Amino acid sequence: MLNYKNNLPIIFILGCFTAPSISQASQTDLDFRLRFESVDQENALKDASGLTLRTRLTHQTDEVNGFSALIEVEDTRSLLGVDDYNNTVGKNTNYSVIADPENTEIDQGFVKYARDGLSLKVGRQVIALDGQRFVGHVGWRQDRQTFDAATINYAFNNIDLQYSYLNKRNRIFADDKDIKSSDHLINASFKTDHGKVVLYSYLLSDDALQDDSLDTYGVSFNGNKTLNDIKFYYKAEYATQSASTSVSDFDADYYALEGAVDLNGLGIKTVTLKVGIESLGSDNGDYGFATPLATLHKFNGWTDTFLNTSTQGLDDTYISLNGKAFDGKWLVAYHSFDANEQSNGVDDLGTELNVQYVKPINKQYAVGVKYADYSAGDTAANKVDTQKLWVWMSAKF
């Protein structure tokens, strides 16, 4: 694993000199994301602010007889001394968290074989299944999540089958907080005339915790339909989970229902309305449904208040509008949070407003801004009012 620091100029030079020499089949990409983030919480922690630059250099080799390889280096640096934040690895613990520690690592490195609908991939890799509710890459953070894994995928007709064995979770908190594991991910999808059905089993085990297991079995269905020039989108999902430790066993259920309509057909251009509810169940107020491999930032509000599900569970009822304006994309969302099972004085878990605007400048550059405002509910829930702001620019070469 790479441990050297202040190597951003080296990565940039490598990217500049490697790209012109590649063949048509191979490819080298250089990706930058410069981001300012601020966090204001109503607690004893100091307000946080951070300016970070994430650099990612990726080289994909030629394919020879179905075999290819990919190597990717990722680096995160704080800039200009704007680093007043808890980086999750021991720095500034009296500040609010911004989970972007300085780090340099091999983000991906794998060998792949692909032929006639079959693909095999062995090594460090991104795995993002379905909407990333259970397995994802946490791409919003500067150090994204990857896995040391072996993956086999077979696609034929309208069926896609995938199995992955994971022996390490390379999380977003730099190397020291990665987790050795023995995880099995099974995902099968079937396309029908009305939408896609997915069956999945995610069997997780943290090697450091004796007799630890988290087994989730589920099914989802999503699709779309156009009626009288109005396009509708729909989604339904259900999962059941068993969690076992050396001292306790728990069970909880999950469900999600979501519907959306493209308002173009109603005379409102480039606007989509979405409503839904997501329920992460509870086991009698003692355990909340967990999704430790998910891209959690995508769900239950951008302040990341509910990264760990409360023992009372979580019911998230939400509504959003998104559309286009000034050659960019905007989104406004509102969440209302409640306990799935009321206990210990916890019922109302608060509300949150999310606003975002992203504008591409051309095919290489983009800028964006987003804001999240969480208002806490019942005092017994131990949540606090939180406001977060992000401003960023990205570049790809």
VEXDREN-2710 file (C-alpha; in Angstrom, 1 decimal):
% VEXDREN-2710
k/r/px/py/pz
1/MET/0.0/0.0/0.0
2/LEU/1.3/3.5/-0.9
3/ASN/2.0/5.7/2.1
4/TYR/3.9/8.6/0.6
5/LYS/2.5/12.1/0.8
6/ASN/2.6/15.4/-1.1
7/ASN/2.8/13.4/-4.4
8/LEU/0.1/15.3/-6.3
9/PRO/2.6/16.8/-8.7
10/ILE/3.9/13.3/-9.5
11/ILE/0.5/12.0/-10.2
12/PHE/-0.3/15.0/-12.5
13/ILE/3.0/14.5/-14.4
14/LEU/2.3/10.8/-14.8
15/GLY/-1.1/11.5/-16.2
16/CYS/0.2/14.1/-18.7
17/PHE/3.0/11.9/-20.0
18/THR/1.2/8.5/-20.0
19/ALA/-2.0/9.5/-21.9
20/PRO/-0.4/10.4/-25.3
21/SER/1.5/7.1/-25.5
22/ILE/-1.4/4.8/-25.1
23/SER/-3.0/2.7/-27.9
24/GLN/-6.6/3.0/-29.0
25/ALA/-7.6/-0.1/-27.0
26/SER/-5.9/0.9/-23.7
27/GLN/-6.9/4.1/-21.9
28/THR/-5.5/6.4/-19.2
29/ASP/-7.8/8.8/-17.3
30/LEU/-7.0/11.6/-14.9
31/ASP/-9.7/12.9/-12.6
32/PHE/-9.7/15.8/-10.2
33/ARG/-12.3/17.0/-7.7
34/LEU/-11.6/20.1/-5.6
35/ARG/-14.2/20.6/-2.8
36/PHE/-15.0/22.9/0.0
37/GLU/-17.2/21.6/2.8
38/SER/-18.5/23.3/5.9
39/VAL/-20.4/21.7/8.9
40/ASP/-22.3/23.6/11.6
41/GLN/-23.9/21.5/14.4
42/GLU/-25.8/22.6/17.5
43/ASN/-23.5/20.8/20.0
44/ALA/-20.2/21.3/21.8
45/LEU/-18.1/20.5/18.7
46/LYS/-16.5/23.4/16.8
47/ASP/-17.8/24.3/13.3
48/ALA/-15.8/22.5/10.7
49/SER/-14.5/23.6/7.3
50/GLY/-12.2/21.8/4.8
51/LEU/-10.8/22.3/1.4
52/THR/-9.7/19.0/-0.2
53/LEU/-8.4/17.9/-3.6
54/ARG/-9.0/14.3/-4.7
55/THR/-6.8/13.1/-7.6
56/ARG/-7.4/9.8/-9.3
57/LEU/-5.2/8.3/-12.1
58/THR/-6.6/5.2/-13.9
59/HIS/-5.0/3.0/-16.5
60/GLN/-6.9/0.3/-18.4
61/THR/-4.8/-2.1/-20.4
62/ASP/-5.4/-3.5/-23.8
63/GLU/-7.6/-6.6/-24.0
64/VAL/-5.8/-9.8/-25.1
65/ASN/-7.7/-12.9/-25.7
66/GLY/-10.4/-11.7/-23.3
67/PHE/-7.9/-10.7/-20.6
68/SER/-7.3/-7.1/-19.4
69/ALA/-6.2/-5.3/-16.3
70/LEU/-6.8/-2.0/-14.5
71/ILE/-4.7/0.0/-12.0
72/GLU/-5.9/3.1/-10.3
73/VAL/-4.2/5.4/-7.8
74/GLU/-6.1/7.8/-5.6
75/ASP/-4.8/10.7/-3.5
76/THR/-6.6/13.1/-1.2
77/ARG/-4.9/16.3/0.1
78/SER/-6.1/19.2/2.2
79/LEU/-5.2/22.5/0.7
80/LEU/-4.3/26.1/1.8
81/GLY/-4.5/25.2/5.5
82/VAL/-8.3/24.9/5.4
83/ASP/-8.4/21.7/7.5
84/ASP/-10.4/22.6/10.6
85/TYR/-12.3/19.3/10.8
86/ASN/-12.3/15.9/12.4
87/ASN/-11.0/13.7/9.6
88/THR/-12.1/10.5/11.4
89/VAL/-8.5/9.2/11.9
90/GLY/-7.6/11.3/15.0
91/LYS/-7.1/14.9/13.7
92/ASN/-9.1/17.8/15.3
93/THR/-11.5/15.6/17.3
94/ASN/-13.0/18.7/18.9
95/TYR/-14.4/19.7/15.5
96/SER/-17.4/18.3/13.5
97/VAL/-16.6/15.4/11.1
98/ILE/-15.7/15.8/7.5
99/ALA/-14.9/12.3/6.4
100/ASP/-12.1/13.1/4.0
101/PRO/-8.7/12.2/5.6
102/GLU/-5.5/12.7/3.7
103/ASN/-4.6/9.4/2.1
104/THR/-2.8/7.9/-0.9
105/GLU/-3.8/4.4/-2.0
106/ILE/-4.3/1.9/-4.7
107/ASP/-8.0/2.5/-5.2
108/GLN/-8.4/-0.3/-7.8
109/GLY/-6.1/-3.0/-9.1
110/PHE/-7.6/-6.1/-10.8
111/VAL/-7.3/-8.6/-13.6
112/LYS/-10.4/-9.3/-15.7
113/TYR/-11.5/-11.9/-18.2
114/ALA/-14.5/-11.4/-20.3
115/ARG/-15.9/-13.5/-23.1
116/ASP/-19.4/-14.4/-24.4
117/GLY/-21.4/-12.9/-21.5
118/LEU/-19.1/-14.3/-18.8
119/SER/-16.7/-12.0/-16.9
120/LEU/-14.3/-12.8/-14.0
121/LYS/-12.6/-10.1/-12.0
122/VAL/-10.0/-10.6/-9.3
123/GLY/-8.4/-7.9/-7.2
124/ARG/-9.3/-4.6/-5.7
125/GLN/-12.5/-3.3/-7.4
126/VAL/-15.6/-1.1/-7.3
127/ILE/-18.8/-3.1/-6.7
128/ALA/-22.0/-1.1/-7.0
129/LEU/-25.2/-3.2/-7.0
130/ASP/-28.6/-1.9/-8.1
131/GLY/-29.1/1.6/-6.5
132/GLN/-26.2/1.1/-4.1
133/ARG/-28.6/0.8/-1.1
134/PHE/-26.8/-2.3/0.1
135/VAL/-23.5/-2.3/-1.8
136/GLY/-21.9/0.7/-3.3
137/HIS/-18.7/2.8/-3.7
138/VAL/-19.6/5.8/-1.5
139/GLY/-18.4/8.0/-4.4
140/TRP/-19.4/11.3/-2.7
141/ARG/-16.5/11.0/-0.3
142/GLN/-13.0/11.8/-1.6
143/ASP/-11.6/8.4/-0.7
144/ARG/-14.3/6.1/-2.2
145/GLN/-15.0/2.6/-1.0
146/THR/-13.7/-0.4/-2.9
147/PHE/-13.3/-4.1/-2.1
148/ASP/-10.6/-6.8/-2.3
149/ALA/-12.7/-9.4/-4.1
150/ALA/-13.3/-12.0/-6.7
151/THR/-16.4/-11.4/-8.8
152/ILE/-18.1/-13.6/-11.4
153/ASN/-20.8/-12.3/-13.6
154/TYR/-22.8/-14.1/-16.3
155/ALA/-25.4/-12.3/-18.5
156/PHE/-27.6/-14.1/-21.0
157/ASN/-31.0/-13.1/-22.6
158/ASN/-32.6/-10.9/-20.0
159/ILE/-30.9/-12.5/-17.0
160/ASP/-27.8/-11.2/-15.1
161/LEU/-26.2/-13.2/-12.4
162/GLN/-23.4/-12.0/-10.2
163/TYR/-21.5/-13.5/-7.2
164/SER/-18.7/-11.7/-5.3
165/TYR/-16.5/-12.9/-2.5
166/LEU/-15.0/-10.1/-0.4
167/ASN/-12.1/-10.5/1.9
168/LYS/-11.5/-6.8/2.6
169/ARG/-13.6/-3.7/2.8
170/ASN/-11.5/-0.7/1.8
171/ARG/-13.6/2.0/3.4
172/ILE/-13.6/5.8/3.1
173/PHE/-11.6/6.4/6.3
174/ALA/-8.1/5.5/4.9
175/ASP/-6.2/2.3/5.3
176/ASP/-6.1/1.9/9.1
177/LYS/-9.9/1.6/9.3
178/ASP/-10.3/-1.0/6.5
179/ILE/-12.0/-4.2/7.6
180/LYS/-11.0/-7.7/6.8
181/SER/-14.1/-9.8/6.1
182/SER/-15.6/-12.9/4.7
183/ASP/-18.5/-11.6/2.7
184/HIS/-20.7/-13.2/0.0
185/LEU/-22.7/-11.1/-2.4
186/ILE/-25.3/-12.8/-4.6
187/ASN/-27.4/-10.8/-7.0
188/ALA/-29.7/-12.0/-9.8
189/SER/-31.7/-9.7/-12.0
190/PHE/-34.4/-10.5/-14.6
191/LYS/-35.8/-8.0/-17.1
192/THR/-39.5/-8.2/-17.9
193/ASP/-41.9/-6.2/-20.0
194/HIS/-43.0/-4.2/-16.9
195/GLY/-39.6/-3.7/-15.2
196/LYS/-36.6/-5.4/-13.6
197/VAL/-36.8/-7.9/-10.8
198/VAL/-33.8/-8.4/-8.5
199/LEU/-33.2/-11.1/-6.0
200/TYR/-30.3/-10.8/-3.6
201/SER/-28.5/-12.3/-0.7
202/TYR/-25.8/-10.4/1.1
203/LEU/-24.0/-12.5/3.8
204/LEU/-21.5/-10.4/5.7
205/SER/-19.0/-11.3/8.4
206/ASP/-16.4/-9.1/10.0
207/ASP/-13.3/-11.3/10.6
208/ALA/-12.3/-9.2/13.7
209/LEU/-15.5/-9.9/15.5
210/GLN/-16.0/-13.5/16.6
211/ASP/-19.3/-15.1/15.6
212/ASP/-20.3/-11.9/13.9
213/SER/-22.7/-12.1/10.9
214/LEU/-25.2/-10.0/9.1
215/ASP/-27.4/-11.8/6.6
216/THR/-29.8/-10.0/4.3
217/TYR/-32.2/-11.5/1.8
218/GLY/-34.4/-9.3/-0.4
219/VAL/-36.3/-8.7/-3.7
220/SER/-36.9/-5.5/-5.6
221/PHE/-38.9/-4.4/-8.6
222/ASN/-38.6/-1.2/-10.6
223/GLY/-39.7/0.0/-14.0
224/ASN/-41.4/2.8/-15.9
225/LYS/-44.5/3.2/-18.0
226/THR/-45.7/5.9/-20.4
227/LEU/-49.5/6.6/-20.5
228/ASN/-50.9/9.4/-22.6
229/ASP/-47.4/10.9/-23.1
230/ILE/-46.9/11.0/-19.3
231/LYS/-44.0/8.9/-18.0
232/PHE/-44.3/7.2/-14.7
233/TYR/-41.6/5.5/-12.6
234/TYR/-42.2/2.9/-9.8
235/LYS/-40.2/0.9/-7.4
236/ALA/-40.9/-1.6/-4.6
237/GLU/-38.4/-3.4/-2.4
238/TYR/-38.5/-5.8/0.6
239/ALA/-35.7/-7.4/2.6
240/THR/-35.3/-9.3/5.8
241/GLN/-32.1/-9.3/8.0
242/SER/-30.6/-11.4/10.7
243/ALA/-27.8/-10.1/12.8
244/SER/-25.8/-12.3/15.1
245/THR/-23.0/-11.4/17.6
246/SER/-21.3/-13.4/20.3
247/VAL/-24.0/-12.1/22.8
248/SER/-27.2/-11.4/20.9
249/ASP/-29.3/-12.2/17.8
250/PHE/-31.6/-9.7/16.1
251/ASP/-34.0/-9.7/13.2
252/ALA/-35.4/-6.7/11.3
253/ASP/-37.2/-6.0/8.0
254/TYR/-36.8/-3.3/5.3
255/TYR/-39.1/-2.0/2.7
256/ALA/-39.2/0.8/0.2
257/LEU/-42.0/2.2/-2.0
258/GLU/-41.3/5.0/-4.5
259/GLY/-43.2/6.6/-7.4
260/ALA/-42.3/9.4/-9.8
261/VAL/-43.8/11.2/-12.7
262/ASP/-42.2/13.2/-15.5
263/LEU/-44.1/16.5/-15.5
264/ASN/-43.2/17.1/-19.1
265/GLY/-46.4/15.4/-20.1
266/LEU/-48.3/17.8/-17.8
267/GLY/-46.8/20.9/-19.5
268/ILE/-44.0/21.5/-16.9
269/LYS/-40.8/21.0/-18.8
270/THR/-37.8/19.1/-17.6
271/VAL/-39.2/18.5/-14.1
272/THR/-39.7/15.2/-12.3
273/LEU/-41.7/14.7/-9.1
274/LYS/-40.8/11.8/-6.8
275/VAL/-42.5/10.6/-3.6
276/GLY/-41.6/7.6/-1.5
277/ILE/-41.1/6.0/1.9
278/GLU/-38.1/3.9/3.1
279/SER/-38.4/1.9/6.3
280/LEU/-35.4/0.4/8.1
281/GLY/-37.1/-1.8/10.7
282/SER/-36.4/-2.4/14.3
283/ASP/-36.3/-5.5/16.6
284/ASN/-38.4/-4.3/19.5
285/GLY/-36.4/-1.0/19.8
286/ASP/-33.1/-2.9/20.4
287/TYR/-31.7/-3.1/16.9
288/GLY/-32.0/-1.1/13.6
289/PHE/-31.7/-2.6/10.1
290/ALA/-28.2/-2.0/8.9
291/THR/-26.5/-1.6/5.5
292/PRO/-22.8/-1.2/6.2
293/LEU/-21.6/-1.6/2.6
294/ALA/-24.0/0.9/1.1
295/THR/-23.4/4.3/-0.4
296/LEU/-25.2/5.8/2.6
297/HIS/-24.9/9.4/1.6
298/LYS/-27.5/8.8/-1.1
299/PHE/-30.1/7.9/1.4
300/ASN/-31.9/9.5/4.4
301/GLY/-30.6/13.0/3.9
302/TRP/-27.2/14.5/3.0
303/THR/-26.3/15.6/6.5
304/ASP/-25.5/11.9/7.1
305/THR/-27.4/12.0/10.4
306/PHE/-28.5/8.4/10.0
307/LEU/-25.4/6.6/8.8
308/ASN/-26.0/4.2/11.6
309/THR/-29.7/3.2/12.0
310/SER/-31.1/4.0/15.4
311/THR/-32.1/1.0/17.5
312/GLN/-35.7/2.2/17.0
313/GLY/-35.3/1.9/13.3
314/LEU/-36.1/4.6/10.8
315/ASP/-39.0/5.5/8.6
316/ASP/-38.0/8.1/6.0
317/THR/-40.9/9.7/4.1
318/TYR/-39.7/12.0/1.3
319/ILE/-40.6/14.1/-1.7
320/SER/-38.4/15.6/-4.3
321/LEU/-38.4/17.7/-7.4
322/ASN/-35.5/17.7/-10.0
323/GLY/-35.1/19.3/-13.3
324/LYS/-32.9/21.4/-15.6
325/ALA/-32.1/25.1/-15.7
326/PHE/-29.4/27.2/-17.3
327/ASP/-27.8/24.1/-18.8
328/GLY/-27.4/22.5/-15.4
329/LYS/-29.4/20.1/-13.2
330/TRP/-31.2/21.1/-9.9
331/LEU/-32.8/19.0/-7.2
332/VAL/-34.8/19.9/-4.1
333/ALA/-35.8/17.2/-1.5
334/TYR/-37.6/17.1/1.8
335/HIS/-37.4/14.2/4.3
336/SER/-39.6/13.5/7.4
337/PHE/-38.0/11.0/9.8
338/ASP/-39.8/8.9/12.4
339/ALA/-38.9/5.9/14.5
340/ASN/-40.0/2.6/13.1
341/GLU/-40.8/1.4/16.7
342/GLN/-41.3/4.0/19.3
343/SER/-39.3/3.4/22.5
344/ASN/-37.5/5.2/25.3
345/GLY/-39.2/8.5/24.4
346/VAL/-38.1/8.4/20.7
347/ASP/-40.7/8.8/18.0
348/ASP/-40.0/12.0/16.0
349/LEU/-36.5/11.8/14.4
350/GLY/-36.7/15.2/12.7
351/THR/-36.8/16.6/9.2
352/GLU/-34.3/17.6/6.5
353/LEU/-34.1/19.8/3.4
354/ASN/-31.7/19.1/0.6
355/VAL/-30.9/21.5/-2.3
356/GLN/-28.4/20.9/-5.1
357/TYR/-27.3/22.4/-8.5
358/VAL/-24.7/20.9/-10.8
359/LYS/-23.5/22.6/-14.1
360/PRO/-21.2/21.0/-16.6
361/ILE/-19.0/23.6/-18.3
362/ASN/-18.0/21.2/-21.1
363/LYS/-17.2/17.5/-21.3
364/GLN/-14.2/17.9/-19.1
365/TYR/-15.2/20.4/-16.3
366/ALA/-18.2/20.8/-14.0
367/VAL/-19.1/22.9/-11.0
368/GLY/-21.6/22.2/-8.2
369/VAL/-23.1/23.4/-5.0
370/LYS/-25.4/21.7/-2.5
371/TYR/-26.8/22.4/0.9
372/ALA/-28.4/20.2/3.6
373/ASP/-30.3/21.4/6.7
374/TYR/-31.4/18.9/9.3
375/SER/-33.8/19.8/12.2
376/ALA/-33.7/17.4/15.1
377/GLY/-36.9/15.8/16.6
378/ASP/-37.2/14.3/20.1
379/THR/-34.5/15.2/22.5
380/ALA/-34.2/11.5/23.6
381/ALA/-33.0/10.6/20.1
382/ASN/-29.7/12.4/20.7
383/LYS/-29.7/14.1/17.3
384/VAL/-28.7/17.7/16.8
385/ASP/-29.6/20.5/14.3
386/THR/-27.0/20.3/11.4
387/GLN/-26.3/22.4/8.4
388/LYS/-23.8/21.4/5.7
389/LEU/-22.6/23.2/2.6
390/TRP/-20.5/21.9/-0.3
391/VAL/-19.0/23.8/-3.3
392/TRP/-16.9/21.9/-5.8
393/MET/-15.3/21.8/-9.2
394/SER/-14.3/18.6/-11.1
395/ALA/-12.1/18.0/-14.1
396/LYS/-11.6/14.9/-16.2
397/PHE/-8.9/14.2/-18.8
END
